[in-house]
Every structure is written in C-alpha cells, then in structure tokens.
Amino acid sequence: MGIFDFFKKRRLRNLAAALNDSRILEWLGIDPKNTPAIQEATYYTCIKLLSETMGKLPWKYYQDTASGRIRADPTEMTALLTTRPNPYMTPSTFWQTMEMLCQEYGNAFAWVQSDITKTGEVQKPYRWHWRGLWIMHPKDITIWYDNAGIFGKKNQIHYQYTNPQTGETFLFDSSEVLHFKTWYSRDGGLTGEPVKVILRDTIRSLSLSQQAITNNYEHGMTASMVMYYTDELDDDRINKLQEKFANRLITPQNAGKVVPVPRGLKLEKLNNSFVDSQFYELKKYSALQIAAAFGISPTFLNDYEKASYSNSESQNISFLVNTMLPRVKMYEEEINYKCLLPKEQEAGYFYTMNTNALLRTDAKTQEEIVTGYVNNGIYTPNEGRRMLQLPDKEGGDILMCNGNYIPITQVGKQYGKEGDNGED
C-alpha cells in the first residue's frame, strides 16, 4: 500500500486551584486524564475561525512587469492551488485542513507531487509537471537535519513520512514538502509549537470546568450529600446505602422527587455553589485568555459585552491585519519558494492570497468604493464591473476621470490669459 492509500466536602473558593486537585476532580465525577484540548469550546472555536478564514481566501497568480502587475496565465500549479489540489479535496477543504493541523499540532505538511517528462526538443529536453498536493499528518512526519551530507548536500532538511497503515516510509527533500508552522518555535524556527502547549494549564482548567457543569446536569442538578448514621456499619452495608440513595437522587429523572430516609439516617447537602466559587467569572476569564493567545477578539466568540457596531467593524479589520496577515504572508512565502520554477521566479511570477475576500461590505458601501475607483481613473469601468462579477462591455477598458481636474503644478493658470502674468 502506497502513500495514496492513506487518507483518517469542600467549598470551591478558588476554581483554578481546585481543578488541579485530583480529589476534587474525582468528587465532581471528572476523569482528569481524558480531557483533549479540542473538546474545549473556546479552543475549538478559535481553531475553527482561523481554519475557515484561511479556507475562504482565494489564490491569485500575477506577474510583475515593467508596466505594473498583471494577471498571469494559469499553469498546472495554479490549477492545483485554485481548482483541485488532489482528487479527494477542494481547495477550501485543503487549506482549511492545513491551517487546522498547523494550529492543533504546530506544523502542517503537504507533499508536492511532480515529475519530469522528455519533450523531444533539443533545446528543452525536459518539462516539469505538477501532479498534486497531498496532506501528510504531522504525527507521521519526522524531520531530519542532514549536516553530514548523507543524502546529498550538507546541511539540508529532509522529511520522512511513515504510512501508519503499512509502516512504509518515504523520504522527501525539503523542496518537495510544503511546511507551514506557527510563529512560536523552540528550535530556531525549524518547527512550530501549538497554542495548546503554551496554554496547557489554562485550556485544561477550562475543559475541566465544562466537565463539572456537564456532570452537574447529568446528576439532575443534585448537590453532593453527606449521610449521617448512628449504627456501626460494615463496608458492604455502606456501599449498599450509597448505591440505594444514589439511584434515587442522581440523574435528571429523579430531580424534584421526595426521598424517604429511614430513622437513624440523615442526609445533608454539601455547599458547592458555582456562584460562591466564582465559577463562571473564572471560566470566562480563561476563555478570553485562550482567544487572546490566538489573536481573536471576544466579539468573534459571541461576547458583545463591550462591543458596538463601529468597533465591531474595526475589530474585523484588526483581525485581518494583526491575526491573518502574518499567517497569509507565511503561506505565500512558502508557496512562492517551492511551487514556482526558477524561470518563473526570475520572470516576476508570484502567487498571492486575495485578502479582500474578508472585507466584503454591504451593497451601498461596495457601490461607493467601485464608483470612487472608476471616477478617479484608478480602475477602468470593466475592472469595476469585474469587482461586481459582471461581464465586460465594449468601450469599458478606458480610464476616465473628472475633466475639471488639472495637474497640481498648473493650479491657478486657468484664471489668467495665455501669455500674461495673471495680473489684472
């Protein structure tokens, strides 16, 4: 099987301290060993937002020429980036998955499949073909730094991929692997570290607090009880009493029911109020810390406590500039270095993500923007029509502007006669 076959009794005064106490966790019915970060809602929402944002940014192919930047004719690599990276994924799915893996594991890898075929021409005996982009799970990748030149040149990086189904290994040169990473690195920038490693305790506390709430609902919102009894009881009778009253008190179906207690027994509720322990305040604070680590505003987490219409719009721009643009730039640099042939790089070809897709506005604002571009000679009418996804019209490729405009060096000359000094 080849690489293509793999595609799979105590008041809680301080919640943060309490959630690190195994006895408190056991009392709340929480298993501290089974709390994966992705199950925490805030962490999941942040990764979802970043991944979906990256997935909806389209790739564009341009060339820098002496007369300016122009749209370049598509190539095989352009089709992989914009139409179908591989037979199993759309571009949106591919880039969403790459960003998700990058945020969850700190690194994301994709194999650039290519081959060389003979053309039959003496001057151009070979032609390079791009075949596909294939995601490789970070858990199956080992990075080798070849400082001795065992695989060729010294001080080169190689990527070893191990198929988890067959154990078969593949060794790729660094030029064959797209490697995207987070900004935080502990090995000089070779690999990235995910947010969940840096904020491990914060994410774990928030996840465990959610489990505490879930456990409370599963038990019918029934508080824990202490049982007082006067007789001496052995362990078997104690266990039977616990089981008997647990079945009558726990689960939502028993909520509100009257439980008869035999003479000699007394049940007393333990005070574990979430309000007294500032449970929700601490939970909200932890959620804001996680969002801040991802560079995400609280408004994107449906927290509109300090938001208004105007600052929500500015936060959208801030999200693009401060959160997404560093990620976009990193993607563009890796693509332009490894997905362009040397002759294409020399000729000024490059790929870029269209970040304007994040700034789509209402119809009225869009009309004002397009009209301003066209009326001031920045866009031709046809270029403005393309922004609105309308077809070109004859005569629409001419730049136009207001006829009253004159060069700044000639301001005032329109008030004088030709040949005089402008004096009365």
Rosetta blueprint (number, residue, H / E / L):
1 M L
2 G L
3 I H
4 F H
5 D H
6 F L
7 F L
8 K L
9 K L
10 R L
11 R L
12 L L
13 R L
14 N L
15 L H
16 A H
17 A H
18 A H
19 L L
20 N L
21 D L
22 S H
23 R H
24 I H
25 L H
26 E H
27 W H
28 L L
29 G L
30 I L
31 D L
32 P L
33 K L
34 N L
35 T L
36 P L
37 A H
38 I H
39 Q H
40 E L
41 A H
42 T H
43 Y H
44 Y H
45 T H
46 C H
47 I H
48 K H
49 L H
50 L H
51 S H
52 E H
53 T H
54 M H
55 G H
56 K L
57 L L
58 P L
59 W E
60 K E
61 Y E
62 Y E
63 Q E
64 D E
65 T E
66 A L
67 S L
68 G E
69 R E
70 I E
71 R E
72 A L
73 D L
74 P L
75 T L
76 E H
77 M H
78 T H
79 A H
80 L H
81 L H
82 T H
83 T L
84 R L
85 P L
86 N E
87 P L
88 Y L
89 M E
90 T L
91 P H
92 S H
93 T H
94 F H
95 W H
96 Q H
97 T H
98 M H
99 E H
100 M H
101 L H
102 C H
103 Q H
104 E H
105 Y H
106 G L
107 N E
108 A E
109 F E
110 A E
111 W E
112 V E
113 Q E
114 S E
115 D E
116 I E
117 T E
118 K E
119 T L
120 G L
121 E L
122 V L
123 Q L
124 K L
125 P L
126 Y E
127 R E
128 W E
129 H E
130 W E
131 R E
132 G E
133 L E
134 W E
135 I E
136 M E
137 H L
138 P H
139 K H
140 D H
141 I E
142 T E
143 I E
144 W E
145 Y E
146 D E
147 N L
148 A L
149 G L
150 I L
151 F L
152 G L
153 K L
154 K L
155 N L
156 Q E
157 I E
158 H E
159 Y E
160 Q E
161 Y E
162 T E
163 N L
164 P L
165 Q L
166 T L
167 G L
168 E L
169 T E
170 F E
171 L E
172 F E
173 D E
174 S H
175 S H
176 E H
177 V E
178 L E
179 H E
180 F E
181 K E
182 T L
183 W L
184 Y L
185 S L
186 R L
187 D L
188 G L
189 G L
190 L L
191 T L
192 G L
193 E L
194 P L
195 V H
196 K H
197 V H
198 I H
199 L L
200 R H
201 D H
202 T H
203 I H
204 R H
205 S H
206 L H
207 S H
208 L H
209 S H
210 Q H
211 Q H
212 A H
213 I H
214 T H
215 N H
216 N H
217 Y H
218 E H
219 H L
220 G L
221 M L
222 T L
223 A L
224 S L
225 M E
226 V E
227 M E
228 Y E
229 Y E
230 T L
231 D L
232 E L
233 L L
234 D L
235 D H
236 D H
237 R H
238 I H
239 N H
240 K H
241 L H
242 Q H
243 E H
244 K H
245 F H
246 A H
247 N H
248 R H
249 L H
250 I L
251 T L
252 P H
253 Q H
254 N H
255 A L
256 G L
257 K L
258 V L
259 V L
260 P L
261 V L
262 P L
263 R L
264 G L
265 L E
266 K E
267 L E
268 E E
269 K E
270 L L
271 N L
272 N L
273 S L
274 F L
275 V L
276 D L
277 S L
278 Q L
279 F H
280 Y H
281 E H
282 L H
283 K H
284 K H
285 Y H
286 S H
287 A H
288 L H
289 Q H
290 I H
291 A H
292 A H
293 A H
294 F H
295 G L
296 I L
297 S L
298 P H
299 T H
300 F H
301 L H
302 N L
303 D L
304 Y L
305 E L
306 K L
307 A L
308 S L
309 Y H
310 S H
311 N H
312 S H
313 E H
314 S H
315 Q H
316 N H
317 I H
318 S H
319 F H
320 L H
321 V H
322 N H
323 T H
324 M H
325 L H
326 P H
327 R H
328 V H
329 K H
330 M H
331 Y H
332 E H
333 E H
334 E H
335 I H
336 N H
337 Y H
338 K H
339 C L
340 L L
341 L L
342 P H
343 K H
344 E H
345 Q H
346 E H
347 A L
348 G L
349 Y E
350 F E
351 Y E
352 T E
353 M E
354 N L
355 T H
356 N H
357 A H
358 L H
359 L H
360 R L
361 T L
362 D L
363 A H
364 K H
365 T H
366 Q H
367 E H
368 E H
369 I H
370 V H
371 T H
372 G H
373 Y H
374 V H
375 N H
376 N E
377 G L
378 I L
379 Y L
380 T L
381 P H
382 N H
383 E H
384 G H
385 R H
386 R H
387 M H
388 L L
389 Q L
390 L L
391 P L
392 D L
393 K L
394 E L
395 G L
396 G L
397 D L
398 I L
399 L L
400 M L
401 C E
402 N L
403 G L
404 N L
405 Y L
406 I L
407 P L
408 I H
409 T H
410 Q H
411 V L
412 G L
413 K H
414 Q H
415 Y H
416 G L
417 K L
418 E L
419 G L
420 D L
421 N L
422 G L
423 E L
424 D L
